[in-house]
Amino acid sequence: MQKVLLLENIHPLARDLFLKDGFKVDSLKGALTEDELIARLPGYDILGIRSKTYLTRKVFEAAKSVATVGCFCVGTNQVDLKAARDHGVVVFNAPFSNTRSVAEMVLAEIVMLSRKLGTRNIEMHQGIWNKSSAQCFEVRGKTLGIVGYGNIGSQVSYLAEAFGMRVVFYDIISKLPLGNAKPMSTLDEVLETADFVTLHVPATDSTRNMIGKDELSKMKQGACLINASRGDVVVIPALEEAVRSKHLGGCALDVYPEEPENNQNGYPSPLKGVENVILTPHIGGATEEAQVNIGREVASTLIRFAQTGSTLRAVNFPQVDVPLDRGNTRLTNVHQNVKGVLKDINRILSEYGANIQAQSLHTDQDLGYLIVDLNQPITDELIHSIEQLKTAIRTRRVC
């Protein structure tokens, strides 16, 4: 029976799906530190995490039994993907499941910033009646600039047009516009054109600090910035200066360069208390619908991998999805992508008298992933013999 460890209060639906298919499941509400993971993971085949559990090379070196990791969230920057590959660990995530949740929050924040609703709400709770239309606008007819036109950015584009907004966007990869959205050739064009700029980019070396003092200075007087992507995309001191000086009309942040490990810890931000600044605790994808969708999507992907060896939608492996015929047994092999590997494995299979029903080999630059179907039981001795090859990284009996 394969064992699953789910961390960080992953939606119960995921646990139910694993149990239904005969897995043994343990669940924890919080994240684990590196040392705690090293102590806890031996014996588990599958690990499920969210955004606050960091999987380092040291963890993968210690967690020999873990064959796959499911990130029950959009990003995978909390996982050392290269270390996972080096140890034959397949990593999955949920790139689509919270798209609508984030997009709806962004549109809500555009309206809130345009009408200064965050500030008016705080004033009312303080007993201040400030009925004023000064510097408050409709969003209809305004221009929204989207930086990163992927799953979330394109959904924001669709919703913004329904509000009557004009949409421009910039992405380093050529993307087909939705509706009347207009692609721009540079980031500067978006910044100079838009009344609202919303960021939807991954965490990479090229996006770190991509919005700093120079970029903010290019934005229109009174424009607003929204960041629901990654905390280190925006230089916070520069943003604070731009808002306090009234060059920007406001901003909304859902992500931060440093975030608390739990709900009990406070958070430092120089933007606290600044007028027309909306601060939310990384809740863009935190809706009941999104968590159910993420639980279903990632758990189903992990179960399919465990039962068939499918790496479809993996973020760090060649994409392989081969149907399994009834009556056959299956093994998978992760190996270095060098010449002669398949010859060596087939020699071992031949020595054991194995009758090969089907093989599927997929490779990328430095890694190969092989699926072999046999019409007889797969012994521990056979697995051990393949693992002794110098090119072998991980060999696994699927069924």
Order of alpha helices (4+ residues) and beta strands (2+ residues): beta-alpha-beta-alpha-beta-alpha-beta-alpha-beta-alpha-alpha-beta-alpha-beta-beta-alpha-beta-alpha-beta-alpha-beta-beta-alpha-beta-alpha-beta-beta-alpha-beta
